[in-house]
Amino acid sequence: MKVKIFDEEHESDLEKMVNDFLKDNDIDVIEIKYQVAISVCGEDQLYCFSAMIIYN
């Protein structure tokens, strides 16, 4: 069993990275976990979109 972790600032970038990984690799996906983290720095909101693919 292996894992691959992706971390992007924009959800569309995360989607592209995950889709590219799945398309380019002949793997047996066990599970995909998704998470969003939000923080505030002054008046800015910072987002972190991440996914972990567990696969064989």
NORFEN-V412250 format. One record per run of one state. SS is the DSSP state (H for helix, E for strand, L for the rest). FROM is the first residue (numbers start at 1). LEN is the number of residues. Records with the same first field share a line. If there is no record, write none. Layout:
# NORFEN-V412250
SS=FROM-LEN + FROM-LEN
This chain:
# NORFEN-V412250
L=1-1 + 9-2 + 25-4 + 42-2 + 56-1
E=2-7 + 29-13 + 44-12
H=11-14
